Amino acid sequence: MAASIASPRMEELSRLVAARPWATVLLALLVSGLALQPLQAMDTETSLEDYLPPSDEVSAGQVAYGDFPLPFYVSAVVEAPGENLLSRESLQELLRLETHMLASPEVQTWAYDTNAVVRSPGSAVATALALQGLALDSASDAALQAALGALIEDPQAGGMFGAPSYEDGAWQARSIFVTVTVDKQGAYNDEESELAVRDAFHGFKSETLVLNSMAAPNQAMQEASQATLSTLLPLTLGAMAVLLWFSLRRPTDVVLSLGTVMMALLWMFAAGELLSLRFSQYTFIAPILVLALGVDDAIHILHRYRADHYRGPERALRISVRLVGTALLLTTLTTMAAFGANRISEVPAIRDFGVHVALGIGAAFVLTTTFLPAARLLLDRWLDPDLEALEDSSMLAPALGALATASQARPLTVIAVALLLTGGSLWAAVQLDQELEMQDLIDPTSEMYRAWVIYERDFATTSGEAAGLLVEGDDLMRPEVLRALLETQAAMANDSKVAQLGGQPRVWSIATVMQQAFSLMAPQLGMADSDGDGLPDSAAETQQLLGILLAQGAGDLTPTEVRAFVRPDANGSADGMLIRVSSADIGTMGGEVLLEELEEDATPLEALGLEATPYGQPIERYQMMSTMTDGMLKSLALSIVICLGLLIALRRSWVEGVEAIVPVLLVTAWVYGTIWALGWSLNLVTVSIAAITIGVGIDFAVHLLHRYREALAEGDLPETAMVTAVQHAGTPITGAALTTAAGFGMLSFSSMTVFSQFGILTAAMILYALAATLLVLPAVVLTVAEYRAPPAFPPRADVGASGAPDNVWGENNESMPNTPPRRVVRRVKKVRRR
C-alpha cells in the first residue's frame, strides 16, 4: 500500500517545512542562485552528431570525409523576378557575384583546392565561349544560346539550371544554383564554413538577383526553434497564468506556482550542465514537459492546502504535504522512471533528453513539496490567516459529482465506448508513416525555407545532396575493380533517388577520371586498351596512371580533387575508393530508398569480395529519423512496463497498478489515432507526444485513485468514495488540465509546422487524459470493485498504543480538531414514470 510506504517520510518532511519555513525558502533560493553559475557556461549549440545512431553507414561517412579530401558544396538558389536568368545581362550579374564571393575573406578561408571555387551559369557560359575565342559581352546571340544548350544537356553542368526551357529562340530558367566549394577539413557535420559562406552571400547587393542561401540547415532549424519558442513561451506562460488564476483565484498562488516551476527549470538545466548532458532539439521540449507537470503538482498542493486551511496555516501545510505529497512522490517516481527509459535509445540526444526531463521532474517535486508550501505559509501568516476553503466556493465540484454519478450509472457502456475508440486508434496508428519535411522544421519567413521550396520545385530530380559508396579492400587498382566500379555506376541509371541528366546518372569515381585521362595520355605512356573499356589493361599500368594523376591532376581536376576519389596505399595501389553520387528527390526520409538502391547497385563490387557501404547525409538523416522514431516507441513501451511495475510495487496490488495505468494506455492510442485523423505522420515531434502522455496520464490517475483510497479508508462505500474523489481531486485535476492544455494550445498558432503540431497534439492529449481519468477510470475501478473485496487498511507500525488510526495516514480524530461535518453523497435511483 502506497500510504504505508510514503506517508511517514512525507510526514517528516511536512513537520520540517512547517517548523522552519524561512529556512526552507532561503535554502531553495540559495540553491537557485548557485544554479546560475553552471548556466553561464551552458552550450546551446546542437550538432548532427548528437542524433546519429551507430551504424555502418554513419561510420562510412566519417571515413569518407576523414580519409578523403572531399569537397563540400554550399549553395544559394538565385531568382530574377520579372527577368530571364539566362539573359546576357543576368549572366554578367552572376559573374559579378562570383567575383564578389572569390574576393570575400570568408570564402578564401574555407576555399577548396579546385580550379572553380565558385560556380554558376555565368562562369560556365563564359568558359564555354572562351574555348571558342568568344567573350560573353560580345558573342552573338546564336553562340550564346548554343553554349547554354550544351551546358544544360551536360551531365555535370546541367544541375545548375532550374527548370530550363527554350522559348522564342532563347533559353530560360526559373532559378539557378550558385555553388561555393569549401574544405571542411574532415569535420563534415560542422557548419562553421557554411555559415561563413552564407555571410558572404548576404554581402552581395543586386537590383535584379535574389539570393536564398541553403547553407547550414541545422543552424537554420535551431535559430527557428529558438526564435519561435522565445516568442510563444511567454504567451504560453501568460495563458497559463490567467487560467491558474481562475483555478486558484489568488494572484499570489499564480506567482508562486509559476515561480516554483521556473526554479525547477533552472535546477534542471544546471544539473544537466554539471552532468555534461547534450543540448539538442529535444531539449527545447524538456521545459514544456516540466512546466506542465510542475504546474499540475502546484495546483494539487495548493488546492489541498486551501481545503484544510480552516485548521490553521501550519496544519494545512502539513496535511497538504503529507497527503498530496504522497501522491506526488508516486507520480514523480513513475514519471522519472518513464523518461529514464529513454536511456535505452541508440541516439545520444534522446538519451540525454530523458535524463534532462527526469531531473526537471525531480526538481519540481522537491520545490513543490518544500519551497511552495513554505512560501505560501509565510504569506498567509502575513496576508490571509482566515482564508476561505477553495473547494467550498467552487462551482465545479457539483458538476464533477454529477459526472461521476453518470459514469457509475453505466460503467460498462463507458468502458465499451473507450475500448471502441482505442481499437480504432490502434488501427490508425498502424497506418502511420514515418516522414518529416524539411519545411516543417524551418521558419516559413526565412531564406532557407524559400530556398528549399525552390529546390524541390526546380532541382529535385536533377541535383541533390552528396552521397555515395565507400569501397574498401586490398589492391584496388586492378582492372577488374575499375570495371566493377563502372558497372555499378551504370546500374545507377535506373535508380529513382540518383540524379539523372541527359539519360546519365550524376555519379563519378576514379574509374571515370581514369577513362577521361587515359584516352589522352595512353599514347604518351605507351599503354594499350586491348578490351576497349577505356582503361589500362594491367594492374601495373593502372598504378602508374594513378601515380601521375595524384601528382599532376587530371584535366580540370587538381591533385586534391583526384585524391577525393581514391585512398592510396603504401604499395602504389589503393585500399579505398569512393563512388560519389548526386542524390535526387530526397526530401527528408528519401534516404531509405537511396540506401536500398545503392546497396543493390554494389553487387559487382561485392562479387569481387570488396566491402561497399553507402554513405551521405541523406542516408544519415533517414537513419537518424527512423532510429529516433523507433527508439521513442521502444522507450514508450519500456516506460509503461516500468511504471506498471512501480505502481504495483508501491500499491502492493497488481489490480490497482493496472487501474492506474489504464489512462496512459488509452490516451497513448487516442493520440496516435488523432495524428492519423489529422493526416499527419510520425516524426520527431509527433512521436515525442507519447512521452508527455506518460507523465500527464499517470499524474491524473494517481491523484484520483489516491483520493479514492483516502475516502475508502474513512469508511465510504466504493460508489460514494469515487464520487467524493472525483469532486475533491477532480477539481485540481480539471484546473491543471485546462491550464496546461490552453497554455500549450498557444503553440498551435506558431508559423512553424512542428510547433503548431506540437501545440495541437499536446492540448488534445491533456484533454484526453482528463476525460480518461474522470470518466473511464471511475468506471473501470467500480467495475473491478464489484468482483473483489474492498482493500484492507491495517494499523501502521508508527501508531501509538491507542490502537488503529481513524484513517490511513495514522491520524486520530482527536488529533484533528475542528473537523468539519462530512458530506455523504448517496446514489438515488431514478424511477421512470409511466
C-alpha positions in Angstrom: 0.0 0.0 0.0 1.5 3.3 -1.1 0.4 5.1 2.0 2.2 2.9 4.4 5.4 3.4 2.3 5.4 7.1 1.6 3.3 8.7 4.3 5.9 8.5 7.2 8.5 10.1 5.0 6.2 12.8 3.8 5.1 13.3 7.5 8.7 14.0 8.5 9.1 16.4 5.6 5.8 18.2 6.4 6.9 18.7 10.0 10.3 20.1 9.0 8.8 22.5 6.4 6.1 23.7 8.8 8.6 24.2 11.6 11.2 26.1 9.5 9.5 27.8 6.6 12.0 30.7 6.5 15.0 28.3 6.3 13.2 26.2 3.6 12.6 29.2 1.4 16.0 30.7 1.9 17.7 27.3 1.1 15.7 26.9 -2.1 16.6 30.4 -3.2 20.3 29.8 -2.3 20.4 26.6 -4.4 18.7 28.5 -7.3 21.3 31.2 -7.0 24.1 28.7 -7.1 22.4 27.1 -10.2 23.0 30.2 -12.1 26.8 29.6 -12.1 26.9 26.5 -14.3 24.3 28.0 -16.7 26.7 30.7 -17.7 28.9 28.0 -19.4 25.9 26.1 -20.9 26.4 25.4 -24.6 23.1 25.5 -26.5 24.6 24.7 -29.9 23.3 21.5 -31.4 25.2 19.1 -33.7 24.0 16.5 -36.1 26.4 14.0 -34.5 24.3 14.0 -31.3 21.4 12.5 -33.4 23.4 10.0 -35.4 22.9 6.3 -34.4 25.8 3.9 -34.6 25.7 2.2 -38.0 27.9 1.1 -40.8 26.6 3.9 -43.0 27.4 6.6 -40.4 30.9 5.1 -39.9 31.4 5.1 -43.7 30.5 8.8 -43.8 33.1 9.5 -41.2 35.7 7.6 -43.1 34.7 9.2 -46.4 35.1 12.8 -45.0 38.0 11.9 -42.8 40.3 9.9 -45.2 39.3 11.5 -48.5 39.6 15.3 -49.0 36.0 15.6 -50.2 34.7 18.9 -51.3 31.5 20.3 -49.7 29.2 22.4 -51.8 27.4 25.4 -50.2 24.7 26.6 -52.5 22.4 29.5 -53.0 19.3 29.4 -55.1 19.0 32.5 -57.3 15.9 34.0 -58.9 15.4 37.1 -61.0 11.8 38.2 -60.7 10.5 39.5 -64.0 13.8 38.8 -65.7 15.3 35.9 -67.7 18.1 34.4 -65.6 19.9 33.3 -68.7 19.9 36.6 -70.5 23.3 38.2 -71.2 22.7 40.8 -68.5 21.8 38.2 -65.9 24.8 36.1 -66.7 27.1 39.1 -66.4 25.5 39.9 -63.0 26.2 36.3 -62.0 29.9 36.8 -62.9 29.9 39.9 -60.7 28.5 37.7 -57.9 31.3 35.1 -58.4 33.9 37.9 -58.3 32.4 39.1 -55.0 32.5 35.6 -53.5 36.0 34.9 -54.6 37.2 38.2 -53.0 35.4 37.5 -49.8 37.7 36.7 -46.8 35.1 34.2 -45.6 35.3 32.2 -48.8 39.1 32.4 -49.1 39.4 31.0 -45.6 37.4 27.8 -46.4 38.1 27.6 -50.2 38.7 24.1 -51.5 41.7 23.3 -53.7 39.9 23.4 -57.1 40.1 25.4 -60.2 36.5 26.6 -59.8 35.8 27.5 -56.2 32.7 29.4 -57.1 30.5 28.1 -60.0 27.4 29.4 -61.6 26.0 29.5 -65.1 27.8 32.8 -65.5 31.3 31.4 -65.4 30.2 28.2 -67.1 28.9 30.1 -70.2 31.9 32.5 -70.2 34.3 29.5 -70.1 32.4 27.7 -72.9 32.5 30.8 -75.1 36.2 31.4 -74.3 37.1 28.0 -75.7 35.7 29.3 -79.0 37.6 32.5 -78.7 34.5 34.5 -77.8 33.6 36.8 -74.9 30.3 36.9 -73.1 29.7 40.6 -73.7 30.3 40.4 -77.4 29.3 36.9 -78.5 26.4 36.6 -80.9 23.0 35.6 -79.6 23.3 32.4 -81.6 26.6 31.5 -80.0 25.3 32.3 -76.5 22.2 30.2 -76.9 24.3 27.3 -78.3 26.6 27.4 -75.3 23.7 27.5 -72.9 22.1 24.5 -74.7 25.3 22.5 -74.5 25.7 23.2 -70.8 22.1 22.4 -69.9 22.5 19.0 -71.5 25.9 18.3 -69.9 25.6 15.8 -67.0 28.0 17.7 -64.8 27.0 21.3 -65.5 23.3 20.8 -66.1 22.4 20.6 -62.4 22.9 24.3 -62.1 19.8 25.2 -64.1 16.4 25.0 -62.5 13.5 24.1 -64.8 15.2 25.3 -68.1 13.1 25.9 -71.2 13.6 27.1 -74.7 11.1 29.7 -75.7 11.1 32.3 -78.6 14.6 31.3 -79.6 16.2 31.8 -76.1 17.0 29.6 -73.2 15.3 30.5 -69.9 15.4 29.2 -66.3 13.1 29.8 -63.3 16.1 29.6 -61.0 19.8 28.7 -60.9 22.4 27.3 -58.4 25.4 29.3 -57.3 27.8 26.9 -55.6 30.8 27.6 -53.4 33.2 24.6 -52.9 34.6 24.6 -49.3 37.0 22.3 -47.5 35.5 21.2 -44.2 38.8 19.6 -43.2 37.1 16.3 -42.2 34.5 17.8 -39.9 31.6 17.3 -42.3 28.9 17.9 -39.7 30.5 21.2 -38.6 28.6 24.1 -40.2 31.2 26.9 -39.4 32.3 27.0 -43.1 28.7 27.1 -44.3 27.9 30.0 -42.0 30.9 31.9 -43.3 29.8 31.4 -46.9 26.2 32.4 -46.0 27.6 35.7 -44.7 29.4 36.2 -47.9 26.2 35.6 -49.9 24.5 38.2 -47.7 27.1 40.7 -48.5 26.3 40.8 -52.2 23.9 43.5 -53.3 22.0 43.3 -56.6 19.0 45.0 -58.1 18.0 42.0 -60.3 19.1 38.9 -58.5 17.5 37.5 -55.3 19.7 35.0 -53.4 18.3 32.4 -51.0 21.1 30.6 -49.2 20.8 26.9 -48.4 23.8 26.9 -46.1 23.8 25.5 -42.5 20.3 23.8 -42.4 20.9 22.6 -38.8 21.7 26.1 -37.7 18.6 27.4 -39.5 16.5 24.8 -37.6 18.0 25.8 -34.3 17.6 29.5 -35.0 13.9 29.0 -35.9 13.3 26.9 -32.8 14.8 29.5 -30.5 13.0 32.4 -32.2 9.7 30.7 -32.1 10.0 29.5 -28.5 11.2 32.9 -27.3 8.0 34.4 -28.8 5.5 31.8 -27.9 6.7 30.6 -24.5 5.9 34.0 -22.9 2.4 33.8 -24.4 2.1 30.2 -23.1 3.1 31.3 -19.6 0.7 34.2 -19.8 -2.2 32.0 -20.8 -1.3 29.5 -18.1 -1.2 32.4 -15.6 -4.7 33.5 -16.5 -6.1 30.0 -16.1 -4.2 29.4 -12.9 -5.9 32.5 -11.5 -9.3 31.0 -12.4 -8.3 27.7 -10.8 -6.7 29.1 -7.6 -8.2 32.6 -7.6 -5.3 34.3 -5.8 -2.6 36.3 -7.6 0.0 35.1 -5.0 -0.9 31.5 -5.8 -0.3 32.1 -9.5 3.0 33.8 -8.9 4.2 31.1 -6.5 3.2 28.3 -8.8 4.9 29.7 -11.9 7.9 30.8 -9.8 8.3 27.3 -8.4 8.2 25.7 -11.9 10.7 28.3 -13.2 13.1 27.5 -10.4 12.7 23.8 -11.3 13.7 24.6 -14.8 16.8 26.4 -13.5 17.8 23.4 -11.4 17.2 21.1 -14.4 19.5 23.0 -16.8 22.1 23.5 -14.1 22.2 19.8 -13.2 22.3 18.9 -16.9 25.3 21.2 -17.4 27.1 19.6 -14.4 26.4 16.2 -15.9 27.6 17.3 -19.3 24.3 16.4 -21.0 23.9 17.3 -24.6 21.7 20.2 -25.7 19.6 19.2 -28.7 16.3 20.0 -30.4 14.6 17.7 -27.9 15.9 19.8 -25.1 13.6 22.6 -26.3 10.7 20.2 -25.4 12.0 19.5 -21.9 11.0 22.9 -20.3 7.5 22.4 -21.7 7.2 19.0 -20.1 8.4 20.2 -16.7 6.2 23.2 -16.9 3.1 21.1 -17.5 3.8 18.6 -14.8 5.2 21.2 -12.3 2.1 23.4 -12.6 -0.1 20.3 -12.2 1.7 19.4 -8.9 1.4 23.0 -7.7 -2.3 23.1 -8.3 -2.8 19.9 -6.3 -0.7 21.1 -3.4 -2.4 24.5 -3.2 -5.9 23.1 -3.6 -5.4 20.7 -0.7 -3.8 23.5 1.4 -6.9 25.7 0.8 -9.3 22.9 1.6 -7.7 22.4 5.1 -6.8 26.0 5.8 -9.6 26.3 8.4 -7.4 24.1 10.6 -4.7 26.8 10.5 -1.9 27.5 8.0 0.6 25.2 9.7 -1.8 22.4 9.9 -2.9 22.9 6.3 0.7 22.8 5.2 1.3 19.5 7.0 -1.8 17.9 5.6 -1.2 19.0 2.0 2.5 17.9 2.0 1.7 14.6 3.7 -1.3 13.6 1.8 -0.9 15.2 -1.7 2.9 14.9 -1.3 2.5 11.1 -1.0 0.6 11.0 -4.3 3.2 13.4 -5.9 6.0 11.1 -4.7 4.4 8.2 -6.5 3.8 10.2 -9.7 7.3 11.6 -9.6 8.9 8.2 -9.3 6.9 6.7 -12.1 7.4 9.6 -14.4 11.1 9.9 -13.8 11.4 6.1 -14.4 9.4 6.5 -17.6 11.6 9.2 -19.0 14.6 7.4 -17.7 13.7 4.5 -20.1 15.0 6.7 -22.9 18.4 5.6 -21.8 18.0 2.5 -24.0 17.8 4.7 -27.1 20.7 4.5 -29.6 20.5 8.2 -30.2 22.7 10.2 -27.8 20.3 13.2 -27.9 17.3 11.2 -26.8 19.2 9.5 -24.0 20.2 12.9 -22.6 16.7 14.2 -23.2 15.3 11.6 -20.9 17.8 12.5 -18.1 17.0 16.2 -18.6 13.3 15.7 -18.1 13.8 13.3 -15.2 16.0 15.9 -13.4 13.4 18.6 -14.0 10.5 16.5 -12.7 12.6 15.6 -9.6 13.4 19.3 -9.0 9.7 20.2 -9.4 8.7 17.6 -6.8 11.3 18.9 -4.3 10.3 22.5 -4.8 6.6 21.8 -4.8 6.7 20.0 -1.5 9.1 22.4 0.2 9.5 25.8 -1.2 5.9 26.3 -2.4 4.1 25.4 0.8 6.7 27.2 2.9 6.3 30.4 0.9 2.6 30.0 1.0 2.6 29.6 4.8 4.8 32.7 5.3 2.5 34.8 3.1 -0.7 33.6 4.8 0.7 34.5 8.2 1.0 38.0 6.9 -1.8 38.4 4.4 -4.7 36.0 5.0 -4.7 33.9 8.2 -8.5 33.3 7.8 -8.6 32.1 4.2 -11.8 30.5 3.0 -11.6 27.0 1.8 -11.2 26.9 -2.0 -13.4 23.8 -2.6 -16.3 25.2 -0.6 -16.6 28.1 -3.1 -16.0 26.0 -6.2 -18.8 25.6 -8.7 -17.0 22.8 -10.4 -17.4 20.2 -7.6 -21.2 19.6 -8.1 -20.7 19.2 -11.9 -17.9 16.7 -11.3 -20.1 14.8 -8.8 -22.8 14.6 -11.4 -20.2 13.4 -13.9 -19.0 10.7 -11.5 -22.6 9.6 -10.9 -23.3 9.4 -14.6 -20.2 7.3 -15.1 -21.2 4.9 -12.3 -24.7 4.5 -13.8 -23.5 2.9 -17.0 -19.9 1.8 -16.3 -19.9 -1.0 -19.0 -21.1 1.4 -21.6 -18.3 3.9 -20.8 -15.7 1.1 -20.9 -17.1 -0.2 -24.2 -17.0 3.2 -25.9 -13.4 3.7 -24.6 -12.3 0.4 -26.0 -14.0 1.0 -29.3 -12.2 4.3 -29.7 -8.9 2.7 -28.6 -9.3 -0.1 -31.1 -9.9 2.3 -33.9 -7.0 4.4 -32.8 -4.6 1.4 -32.7 -5.7 0.5 -36.3 -5.0 4.1 -37.3 -1.6 4.0 -35.6 -0.5 1.0 -37.7 -1.2 3.0 -40.9 1.1 5.9 -39.9 4.2 6.5 -41.9 7.5 8.0 -40.8 8.1 11.3 -42.5 9.4 14.7 -41.9 9.6 17.5 -44.4 12.4 20.0 -44.2 9.9 22.9 -44.5 8.3 21.7 -41.3 11.5 22.4 -39.3 12.3 25.9 -40.7 10.8 29.3 -40.2 8.5 30.0 -43.2 9.7 33.5 -43.4 13.4 32.5 -43.6 15.5 32.4 -46.8 16.3 28.7 -46.0 12.5 27.9 -46.3 12.2 29.8 -49.6 15.4 28.1 -50.9 14.1 24.7 -50.0 10.8 25.3 -51.7 12.5 26.4 -54.9 14.9 23.4 -54.7 12.1 20.9 -54.5 10.2 22.7 -57.3 13.1 23.1 -59.8 16.0 20.9 -58.9 14.6 17.8 -57.1 15.3 15.4 -59.9 18.5 16.8 -61.4 20.6 17.9 -58.4 20.8 17.0 -54.8 22.9 16.3 -51.7 26.2 14.4 -52.0 26.1 10.7 -51.2 27.9 7.6 -52.5 29.6 4.3 -51.9 32.7 3.7 -49.8 34.6 0.8 -51.4 37.4 -0.8 -49.3 39.7 -3.8 -49.9 43.3 -4.7 -50.8 45.0 -3.8 -54.0 42.0 -2.0 -55.5 43.9 -0.6 -58.6 43.2 -3.7 -60.6 41.4 -3.5 -64.0 38.6 -5.8 -62.8 37.9 -3.5 -59.8 37.7 -0.5 -62.1 35.4 -2.3 -64.4 33.2 -3.2 -61.4 33.1 0.5 -60.5 31.8 1.3 -64.0 29.2 -1.5 -63.9 28.0 -0.1 -60.5 27.7 3.4 -61.9 25.8 2.1 -65.0 23.3 0.4 -62.7 22.6 3.7 -61.0 20.9 4.9 -64.3 17.8 3.1 -63.1 17.8 4.5 -59.6 15.0 6.8 -58.6 17.0 8.6 -55.9 20.1 9.2 -58.0 20.1 12.4 -60.1 19.8 11.8 -63.8 20.6 14.3 -66.6 20.6 13.6 -70.3 19.8 9.9 -69.5 23.0 9.6 -67.5 23.3 9.3 -63.7 25.2 12.1 -62.0 27.9 9.8 -60.5 31.7 9.9 -60.5 34.6 7.7 -59.4 38.3 7.2 -60.0 37.3 4.9 -62.9 35.6 7.8 -64.8 38.5 10.1 -64.1 40.9 7.5 -65.4 38.8 6.9 -68.5 38.9 10.6 -69.4 42.7 10.9 -68.7 43.6 7.6 -70.3 42.3 8.5 -73.8 44.7 11.5 -73.8 47.7 10.0 -72.0 47.8 6.5 -73.3 49.9 7.3 -76.5 52.4 9.2 -74.4 52.7 6.4 -71.8 52.8 3.6 -74.4 49.7 1.9 -72.9 47.2 0.0 -74.9 43.5 -0.7 -74.4 43.0 -4.2 -75.9 39.5 -4.7 -74.5 38.1 -1.3 -75.4 36.9 -0.4 -71.9 38.9 2.9 -71.9 41.2 1.7 -69.0 44.7 0.3 -68.8 45.0 -3.5 -69.4 47.1 -4.4 -66.3 47.3 -3.5 -62.7 50.9 -2.1 -63.1 49.6 0.3 -65.8 46.6 1.4 -63.6 49.0 2.1 -60.7 51.3 4.0 -63.0 48.5 6.2 -64.3 47.2 6.7 -60.8 50.6 8.0 -59.6 50.6 10.5 -62.4 47.1 11.7 -61.7 47.8 12.1 -58.0 50.8 14.2 -58.8 49.6 16.3 -61.7 45.8 16.1 -61.6 43.5 15.2 -64.5 42.3 17.8 -66.9 40.4 20.5 -64.9 40.8 18.4 -61.7 43.5 19.3 -59.2 45.6 16.6 -57.4 43.4 17.2 -54.3 40.2 16.5 -56.3 41.7 13.3 -57.6 42.6 12.2 -54.0 38.9 12.8 -53.2 38.1 9.6 -55.2 40.9 7.2 -54.0 42.9 6.4 -50.9 46.4 5.3 -52.0 48.2 2.6 -50.0 52.0 2.2 -49.5 52.4 -0.2 -52.4 51.3 2.2 -55.2 47.8 0.8 -55.3 44.8 1.8 -53.2 42.8 0.4 -50.3 39.8 2.7 -50.5 37.7 4.3 -53.2 34.6 6.4 -53.5 31.7 6.4 -56.0 30.3 9.9 -55.5 26.6 10.3 -56.2 24.4 13.3 -56.5 21.0 12.4 -55.0 17.7 13.4 -56.3 14.2 13.9 -55.0 15.4 13.0 -51.5 13.3 15.1 -49.1 14.0 14.2 -45.5 13.1 10.5 -45.4 14.0 9.6 -49.0 17.4 8.3 -47.8 15.7 4.9 -47.2 15.2 4.3 -50.9 18.6 5.7 -51.8 20.2 3.3 -49.3 18.4 0.3 -50.8 19.2 1.3 -54.3 22.9 1.8 -53.6 23.2 -1.5 -51.8 21.6 -3.2 -54.8 23.9 -1.4 -57.3 27.0 -2.5 -55.4 26.6 -6.2 -56.5 29.5 -6.2 -59.0 31.8 -4.9 -56.3 30.7 -7.4 -53.7 31.1 -10.2 -56.2 34.9 -9.4 -56.0 34.9 -9.7 -52.3 35.0 -6.0 -51.6 33.1 -4.0 -49.0 30.8 -1.4 -50.5 29.0 0.7 -47.9 26.6 3.6 -48.8 27.2 6.9 -47.1 26.0 10.5 -47.2 23.8 12.9 -45.3 20.5 11.8 -46.9 21.1 8.3 -45.6 22.2 9.5 -42.2 19.2 11.7 -41.9 16.9 8.8 -42.7 18.6 6.6 -40.2 18.5 9.4 -37.7 14.8 9.9 -38.0 13.9 6.2 -38.2 16.1 5.4 -35.2 14.6 8.2 -33.2 11.1 7.2 -34.0 11.7 3.5 -33.3 13.7 4.4 -30.1 10.9 6.6 -28.8 8.4 3.8 -29.4 10.6 1.2 -27.6 11.2 3.6 -24.8 7.4 4.2 -24.5 6.8 0.5 -24.2 9.5 0.1 -21.7 8.4 3.1 -19.7 4.8 1.7 -19.5 6.2 -1.6 -18.1 8.4 0.3 -15.6 5.5 2.5 -14.5 3.2 -0.5 -14.1 5.8 -2.3 -12.0 6.4 0.7 -9.8 2.6 1.2 -9.3 2.1 -2.5 -8.4 5.1 -2.4 -6.0 4.1 0.8 -4.3 0.4 0.0 -4.2 1.2 -3.6 -3.2 -1.7 -4.6 -5.5 -1.4 -5.6 -9.2 -5.1 -4.7 -9.7 -4.6 -1.1 -8.5 -1.4 -0.8 -10.5 -3.2 -1.9 -13.7 -6.1 0.5 -12.9 -3.6 3.4 -12.6 -2.0 2.6 -15.9 -5.3 2.5 -17.8 -5.5 6.2 -18.7 -1.9 6.1 -20.1 -2.7 3.2 -22.4 -6.0 4.7 -23.6 -4.6 8.2 -24.2 -1.5 6.9 -26.0 -3.7 5.1 -28.5 -6.0 8.1 -28.9 -3.1 10.4 -29.6 -1.9 8.3 -32.4 -5.4 8.0 -33.7 -5.6 11.8 -33.7 -2.3 12.0 -35.7 -3.8 9.7 -38.4 -7.2 11.6 -38.4 -5.3 14.9 -39.0 -3.4 13.4 -41.9 -0.1 13.8 -40.1 2.8 11.3 -39.9 5.2 10.1 -37.3 8.1 12.4 -36.9 10.5 14.0 -34.4 7.7 16.0 -32.8 4.6 13.8 -33.0 6.4 10.8 -31.5 7.6 12.9 -28.6 4.0 13.5 -27.5 3.8 9.9 -26.3 6.4 10.7 -23.7 4.2 13.5 -22.3 1.3 11.2 -22.2 3.0 9.0 -19.6 3.6 11.9 -17.2 0.2 13.5 -17.5 -1.8 10.3 -17.7 -0.2 8.7 -14.7 -0.3 12.0 -12.8 -4.0 12.5 -13.1 -4.8 8.8 -12.4 -2.7 8.6 -9.3 -4.2 11.7 -7.8 -7.7 10.4 -8.3 -7.0 6.9 -7.0 -5.2 8.4 -4.1 -8.2 10.4 -3.0 -10.4 7.4 -3.7 -8.4 5.3 -1.3 -8.5 8.0 1.3 -12.3 8.1 1.1 -12.4 4.3 1.4 -10.1 4.5 4.5 -12.6 6.8 6.1 -15.3 4.2 5.7 -17.1 5.2 2.5 -18.6 2.6 0.1 -16.8 2.4 -3.3 -19.5 4.3 -5.1 -19.6 7.1 -2.5 -15.8 7.1 -2.3 -15.4 7.6 -6.0 -17.9 10.5 -6.1 -16.0 12.1 -3.3 -12.7 11.5 -5.1 -13.9 13.0 -8.3 -15.4 16.0 -6.6 -12.3 16.8 -4.5 -9.4 15.5 -6.6 -11.2 16.3 -9.9 -11.2 20.0 -9.2 -7.5 20.4 -9.2 -7.1 17.8 -11.9 -9.5 19.7 -14.1 -7.9 23.0 -13.3 -4.4 21.6 -14.1 -5.6 20.0 -17.4 -7.4 23.1 -18.7 -4.5 25.4 -17.7 -1.8 23.3 -19.4 -4.0 22.5 -22.4 -4.8 26.1 -23.0 -1.1 27.1 -22.4 0.2 24.6 -24.9 -2.6 25.4 -27.3 -0.9 28.8 -27.8 1.9 26.9 -29.7 -0.7 25.9 -32.3 -0.5 29.5 -33.6 3.1 29.1 -34.5 4.0 29.6 -38.1 6.4 26.6 -37.9 4.6 23.3 -38.6 6.4 21.3 -36.0 5.5 23.7 -33.1 1.9 24.0 -34.4 1.5 20.3 -34.4 3.1 20.0 -31.0 0.7 22.6 -29.5 -2.4 20.9 -31.0 -1.4 17.4 -30.0 -0.3 18.3 -26.5 -3.6 20.2 -25.8 -5.6 17.3 -27.2 -3.6 14.7 -25.2 -4.1 16.6 -22.0 -7.9 16.8 -22.6 -7.9 13.1 -23.5 -6.1 12.3 -20.2 -8.7 14.4 -18.3 -11.6 12.5 -19.9 -9.9 9.1 -19.4 -9.3 9.9 -15.7 -12.7 11.4 -14.8 -14.9 9.2 -17.0 -13.2 5.9 -17.9 -11.1 5.3 -14.8 -14.0 5.5 -12.3 -16.0 3.1 -14.4 -13.1 0.6 -14.5 -12.4 0.9 -10.8 -16.0 0.4 -9.7 -16.5 -2.5 -12.2 -13.5 -4.2 -10.7 -14.7 -3.4 -7.2 -17.8 -5.5 -7.7 -15.6 -8.6 -8.1 -13.0 -8.1 -5.4 -13.1 -7.5 -1.7 -12.5 -3.9 -0.5 -8.9 -3.1 0.4 -7.9 -3.5 4.0 -6.2 -0.8 5.9 -4.2 -2.3 8.7 -2.8 -0.2 11.6 0.5 1.4 10.8 3.6 0.5 12.8 4.1 4.1 13.9 0.7 4.4 15.6 0.7 4.7 19.4 -0.9 2.5 22.0 -4.3 4.0 21.4 -4.9 1.4 18.7 -5.6 1.6 15.0 -5.8 5.1 13.4 -9.0 6.6 12.2 -7.6 7.0 8.7 -4.9 5.6 6.6 -2.5 8.4 7.5 -2.3 7.3 11.1 -4.3 10.3 12.5 -6.9 10.0 15.2 -9.9 12.3 15.1 -8.7 13.7 18.5 -5.5 14.9 16.8 -7.5 16.7 14.1 -9.7 19.3 15.9 -12.3 21.4 14.1 -13.1 18.6 11.7 -16.0 19.8 9.5 -19.0 17.6 9.1 -18.6 15.1 6.4 -20.8 15.3 3.4 -22.2 12.0 2.4 -23.2 11.6 -1.2 -25.9 9.0 -1.8 -26.9 7.5 -5.1 -30.5 7.9 -5.9 -32.1 5.5 -8.4 -34.4 7.4 -10.7 -37.8 5.8 -11.4 -39.3 6.3 -14.8 -42.9 7.4 -14.6 -45.3 5.5 -16.8 
